[in-house]
């Protein structure tokens, strides 16, 4: 079902990226598009007019110009319509197959027609995330029902409104990752994401379904595709949100090239343009933290990033991202003051007080369809006091989840008891073992302490 609210910005979207009506308006050369069309016909076999329109995301007048040229050059031949359709069909000649194979050697890309870099830059500027308006009312609505201190909201709101980088820090388990990714809910509008970018003769695949989530759209007939709407080389999506943790390496921030398929792929920060990019667990990546932070200095200062294709050609791309760093390590041990100064907002997340912890505990109980029990809650607080552990927002979900596991195992109703809570507590927390009479350094390393007292069977 098409959401009618999407129609509100349709006209603005069309103005940002109008549909190309002729070859010149695509921003691509005739030779480039002929190569791409030949690859489609090579892999797709005999294709009709509508199939070509959908595969290349170009209006029929543009494709007709290309097909007439390729037909006159002996690359393509026209086949008669199929029995149940009046649409003409097109197939490669022997000369056309040679053209397709030569084109495949240069680039393995065979998707929608790419967007020229200059057009992409204009579209990014027109839908910049830094133009988004975040108010106190929007913050209150998005974070309704979430236990978060007003002082933290008072920092995050202006930070998102400004578009400046945000540095979240504090002990592990205090909700930095959850709140950081939840900030995308403040940005409810849509943006245009290209299927691919054209950088000279190179094609960079851009659209990533794991990051870019298309919005629902009305079903379009073939004729409507030819005459209306925005440039179909773009997909209308939610603003993107990219989150990377300890797996992040510097290579992931550069163009990726697959030598087997001869294709380039956009790096993470480019895919995050017009959205949010969160570097979670800063300091735990498989790359030196100083090198990682230095990688962001130029993009943060110039709002431009620089990438390199295989030939050594260096080109700039817009950097329109709200960059969020999150760490549970000491910020001063990760970055010097010069870099921290470049980050507009430093927001500390801390442990909870008992009232905040109870609010989360009640929410989790309700979500798990489990009755809140004051006596059981007082018991769990006593366990915290006994072992001098901090109250963290991630723990109610984890502890109560362990209680539910016990109830399912026992095939009994979900009910809190002190016994179940204590078993959950003992399963959840790890206690130091050094110096224990039954656990030596050898056994800690997985080595036997000595010969077994009985033969192993």
C-alpha positions in Angstrom: 0.0 0.0 0.0 1.4 3.4 -1.0 1.8 5.8 1.8 0.2 9.1 0.7 2.5 11.1 2.9 5.3 10.3 0.4 3.6 12.4 -2.2 4.2 15.5 -0.2 7.8 15.9 -1.4 7.3 14.3 -4.8 7.7 17.6 -6.6 10.8 18.6 -4.7 12.3 15.2 -5.4 11.6 15.7 -9.2 13.3 19.1 -9.0 16.4 17.7 -7.3 16.9 15.0 -10.0 14.6 15.4 -13.0 14.3 12.5 -15.4 16.7 12.8 -18.4 14.8 13.3 -21.6 17.6 12.9 -24.0 21.2 11.5 -24.3 22.8 14.8 -23.3 20.8 15.1 -20.1 22.1 11.7 -18.8 25.6 13.3 -18.5 27.0 10.1 -20.0 28.6 9.6 -23.4 27.1 7.6 -26.2 30.0 5.1 -26.2 29.7 4.5 -22.5 25.9 3.8 -22.7 26.3 1.6 -25.8 28.8 -0.6 -23.9 26.4 -0.9 -21.0 23.4 -1.7 -23.3 25.5 -4.3 -25.1 26.3 -6.0 -21.8 22.7 -6.1 -20.8 21.7 -7.7 -24.1 24.6 -10.2 -23.8 23.5 -11.4 -20.4 19.8 -11.0 -20.9 19.5 -12.4 -24.4 16.6 -11.0 -26.5 15.1 -8.0 -24.6 12.0 -6.0 -25.4 11.5 -2.2 -25.0 10.1 -2.4 -21.5 12.8 -4.7 -20.3 15.5 -2.4 -21.5 13.8 0.6 -19.9 13.7 -1.2 -16.5 17.2 -2.7 -16.8 19.0 0.6 -17.6 16.7 3.0 -15.8 16.5 5.3 -18.8 13.5 6.8 -20.6 12.6 5.3 -23.9 13.7 8.4 -26.0 17.2 8.0 -24.7 17.3 4.2 -25.4 15.8 4.7 -28.8 18.7 7.0 -29.7 21.2 4.4 -28.6 19.4 1.5 -30.3 19.2 3.3 -33.6 22.9 4.1 -33.5 23.8 0.5 -32.5 21.5 -0.9 -35.2 23.0 1.3 -37.9 26.5 0.2 -36.7 25.6 -3.5 -36.9 25.7 -4.2 -33.2 22.0 -4.9 -32.7 19.2 -6.4 -34.7 15.4 -6.0 -34.3 13.3 -9.1 -33.6 9.5 -9.3 -34.1 7.3 -9.0 -31.1 6.4 -12.1 -29.1 2.9 -13.6 -29.3 1.4 -11.9 -26.3 3.1 -8.5 -26.7 3.3 -5.7 -29.2 6.7 -4.5 -28.0 9.7 -4.8 -30.3 12.6 -7.0 -29.2 16.3 -6.5 -29.6 19.3 -8.9 -29.7 23.0 -8.6 -30.3 24.6 -9.5 -33.7 27.9 -11.3 -33.8 29.6 -7.9 -33.9 27.5 -6.8 -31.0 28.6 -9.8 -28.9 32.2 -8.8 -29.6 31.4 -5.3 -28.4 29.8 -6.7 -25.2 32.8 -8.9 -24.4 35.3 -6.0 -24.9 33.1 -3.8 -22.6 33.0 -6.6 -20.0 36.9 -6.7 -20.0 36.9 -3.0 -19.1 34.1 -3.2 -16.4 31.9 -6.0 -15.2 29.2 -3.6 -14.1 25.9 -4.4 -15.9 23.2 -2.6 -13.8 21.2 0.6 -14.1 22.9 3.4 -15.9 25.1 5.2 -13.4 24.8 8.8 -12.2 27.6 11.2 -13.2 29.6 12.4 -10.2 28.7 16.1 -10.8 25.0 15.3 -10.6 25.4 13.2 -7.5 27.2 16.1 -5.8 24.3 18.4 -6.6 21.8 15.9 -5.2 23.8 15.4 -2.0 23.9 19.2 -1.4 20.2 19.6 -2.1 19.2 17.0 0.5 22.1 17.6 3.0 21.6 16.2 6.4 22.9 19.5 7.8 19.6 21.1 6.6 17.6 18.9 8.9 15.8 20.6 11.7 15.8 18.9 15.1 13.8 20.5 17.9 13.1 19.8 21.5 9.6 18.6 20.6 11.0 16.1 18.0 13.5 14.8 20.5 10.8 14.3 23.1 8.6 12.4 20.6 11.4 10.1 19.3 12.7 9.3 22.7 9.3 8.9 24.3 9.3 5.8 26.5 13.1 5.5 26.5 14.9 5.9 29.9 17.5 8.6 29.2 18.6 11.6 31.3 17.3 15.0 30.4 20.8 16.4 30.6 21.9 13.9 27.9 18.9 14.8 25.6 19.8 18.4 26.1 23.2 17.7 24.5 22.1 15.3 21.8 19.4 17.5 20.5 21.5 20.5 19.6 24.3 18.1 18.4 22.0 16.5 15.8 20.5 19.9 14.8 24.0 21.3 14.2 25.2 18.3 12.1 28.6 18.4 13.9 30.4 15.2 14.9 29.4 13.6 18.2 31.6 11.8 20.6 29.7 9.4 23.0 31.8 8.0 25.9 31.3 6.2 29.2 31.4 2.8 30.8 30.3 -0.3 28.8 26.6 -1.1 28.9 25.4 2.4 29.4 23.4 2.6 26.2 25.7 4.5 23.9 25.3 2.3 20.9 21.5 2.0 21.4 21.0 5.7 21.7 23.4 6.5 18.9 21.6 4.4 16.4 18.2 5.6 17.7 19.2 9.1 16.7 18.3 8.3 13.1 14.6 8.4 14.1 15.0 12.2 14.3 15.4 12.2 10.5 12.1 11.1 9.1 12.5 12.5 5.6 13.6 10.6 2.5 16.7 11.0 0.2 17.7 9.9 -3.3 20.3 7.2 -3.4 22.0 6.3 -6.8 22.3 2.8 -8.0 25.9 3.6 -9.2 28.2 6.5 -9.8 30.1 7.2 -13.0 33.7 8.6 -12.4 35.0 9.1 -15.9 35.0 5.7 -17.5 34.8 3.9 -14.1 31.6 2.7 -12.5 31.3 2.6 -8.7 28.4 0.5 -7.3 26.7 2.5 -4.7 23.2 1.1 -3.7 23.5 -1.4 -0.8 20.3 -3.0 0.3 21.8 -3.7 3.8 22.1 0.1 4.3 19.7 1.7 1.9 16.1 1.0 2.6 13.7 2.0 -0.2 10.4 3.6 0.7 7.1 2.3 -0.6 6.1 3.7 -3.9 3.0 3.5 -6.1 3.0 0.8 -8.8 4.0 2.4 -12.0 3.0 1.2 -15.4 5.5 1.0 -18.2 4.2 4.1 -19.9 4.3 6.1 -16.6 8.0 5.1 -16.2 8.7 6.7 -19.5 7.0 10.0 -18.8 6.9 10.9 -15.1 8.7 10.9 -11.8 12.3 11.6 -10.8 15.4 10.2 -12.5 15.0 6.5 -12.0 18.8 6.0 -11.7 18.1 7.1 -8.1 16.2 5.1 -5.5 14.1 7.0 -2.9 15.2 5.7 0.5 15.2 6.5 4.2 18.2 8.4 5.3 21.0 5.8 5.7 22.6 4.8 9.0 25.9 2.9 9.0 27.3 1.3 12.1 30.7 -0.3 12.3 32.4 -1.8 15.3 35.6 -3.7 16.0 35.6 -5.1 12.5 36.4 -1.8 10.9 39.6 -1.5 9.0 41.0 1.4 6.9 40.4 -0.6 3.7 36.7 -0.4 4.4 36.9 3.4 4.0 38.4 3.2 0.5 37.0 2.0 -2.8 36.8 -1.8 -3.0 37.7 -3.5 -6.2 36.8 -7.1 -7.2 39.4 -8.2 -9.7 37.3 -11.3 -10.7 34.2 -9.3 -11.7 36.1 -6.0 -12.5 33.8 -3.9 -10.4 34.3 -1.1 -7.9 32.2 -0.7 -4.7 31.6 2.4 -2.7 33.1 2.7 0.8 31.0 2.9 4.0 31.2 6.6 4.5 30.2 7.3 0.9 27.1 5.0 1.3 26.3 6.9 4.5 26.1 10.3 2.8 23.0 12.3 3.8 22.7 10.2 6.9 24.6 8.9 10.0 27.8 7.0 10.3 28.6 5.6 13.7 32.0 4.2 14.6 31.1 2.0 17.6 33.6 0.6 20.1 36.3 3.1 19.1 39.7 1.8 20.1 38.8 -1.8 19.6 39.2 -1.8 15.8 41.7 -3.9 13.9 43.6 -0.7 13.1 45.6 1.8 15.1 43.2 4.3 16.6 45.5 7.2 15.6 45.4 6.1 12.0 41.7 5.7 12.1 41.0 9.1 13.5 43.5 10.8 11.2 41.5 9.3 8.3 38.6 11.6 9.3 40.5 14.9 9.6 40.2 16.0 5.9 36.5 15.0 5.5 35.5 16.7 8.8 37.3 20.0 7.9 36.6 20.2 4.1 33.3 18.3 3.9 34.9 16.4 1.1 36.5 13.0 0.9 39.1 11.8 -1.6 39.1 8.3 -3.2 41.3 6.6 -5.7 40.5 4.2 -8.6 42.9 1.5 -9.7 44.6 3.7 -12.3 45.7 6.1 -9.6 43.0 8.7 -10.5 42.1 10.6 -7.4 38.7 12.3 -7.2 36.7 14.1 -4.5 33.2 13.1 -3.3 31.0 15.0 -0.8 31.1 14.1 2.8 27.6 14.9 4.2 27.4 12.7 7.3 26.7 13.1 11.0 29.7 11.3 12.3 29.3 9.6 15.7 32.1 8.0 17.7 31.3 5.8 20.6 33.8 4.3 23.1 34.0 2.9 26.6 37.7 3.6 26.8 39.3 6.8 28.2 38.8 9.4 25.4 42.1 11.2 26.3 43.9 7.9 25.8 42.4 7.5 22.4 42.8 10.9 20.8 44.8 14.1 21.5 43.0 17.3 22.4 43.6 18.7 18.9 41.4 16.0 17.4 38.8 16.1 20.2 38.5 19.8 19.6 37.3 19.0 16.1 34.4 17.0 17.5 31.5 19.4 18.2 29.9 17.6 21.1 31.3 15.2 23.7 28.4 13.5 25.5 29.1 11.3 28.6 26.9 8.3 29.4 27.0 7.2 33.0 25.6 4.4 35.2 22.0 4.5 36.3 20.5 5.4 39.7 18.0 3.0 41.2 14.9 4.9 40.0 16.2 4.8 36.3 17.1 1.2 36.6 13.6 0.4 38.0 12.0 2.2 35.1 13.9 0.0 32.6 13.2 -3.1 34.7 9.4 -2.4 34.5 9.6 -1.8 30.8 11.4 -5.1 30.2 8.9 -7.0 32.4 6.0 -5.6 30.4 7.7 -6.5 27.1 8.3 -10.1 28.3 4.7 -10.3 29.6 6.0 -10.8 33.2 4.4 -9.2 36.2 6.7 -6.7 38.0 7.3 -7.8 41.6 8.6 -5.2 44.1 10.1 -7.8 46.5 12.0 -9.4 43.6 13.3 -6.1 42.4 14.5 -5.2 45.9 16.3 -8.5 46.0 18.1 -7.8 42.8 19.2 -4.4 44.0 20.5 -6.1 47.2 22.7 -8.3 44.9 24.1 -5.2 43.2 24.9 -3.7 46.6 26.4 -6.9 47.9 28.9 -7.1 45.0 29.2 -3.4 44.5 28.3 -3.5 40.8 27.1 -0.5 38.8 23.5 -0.4 37.5 23.6 -0.5 33.7 20.7 -0.1 31.3 21.6 -3.3 29.3 21.3 -5.6 32.4 17.5 -5.7 33.0 16.9 -7.2 29.6 19.8 -9.7 30.0 18.9 -10.8 33.5 15.2 -11.1 32.9 15.9 -13.0 29.7 17.8 -15.6 31.7 14.8 -15.9 34.0 12.5 -16.5 31.1 14.9 -19.2 29.9 14.6 -20.9 33.3 10.8 -20.8 33.1 10.7 -22.3 29.7 13.1 -25.0 30.8 10.9 -25.8 33.8 7.7 -25.5 31.6 6.3 -23.1 34.2 4.6 -19.7 34.1 6.9 -16.7 33.7 7.2 -15.5 37.3 10.0 -13.8 39.2 11.3 -15.4 42.3 14.5 -14.8 44.3 15.8 -18.2 43.5 15.5 -17.7 39.7 17.0 -14.2 40.0 19.9 -15.5 41.9 20.5 -18.3 39.3 20.3 -15.7 36.6 22.7 -13.4 38.5 25.3 -16.2 38.9 25.0 -17.2 35.2 25.3 -13.6 34.0 28.3 -12.2 35.9 31.9 -13.6 35.8 33.8 -13.6 39.0 37.6 -13.5 39.4 39.2 -16.9 39.8 42.9 -16.1 40.4 44.2 -17.5 43.7 41.4 -20.0 44.0 42.7 -23.2 45.5 41.2 -25.4 42.7 42.3 -23.2 39.8 46.0 -22.7 39.0 47.7 -20.8 36.3 48.2 -23.9 34.3 44.5 -24.8 34.3 43.6 -21.2 33.4 45.6 -21.7 30.2 43.8 -24.9 29.5 46.8 -27.1 30.6 46.5 -29.9 33.1 47.7 -29.2 36.7 49.2 -32.6 37.0 48.4 -36.3 36.4 44.8 -37.2 37.0 44.0 -39.1 40.2 42.1 -41.7 38.2 42.6 -43.0 34.7 40.6 -41.2 32.0 38.1 -43.3 30.3 
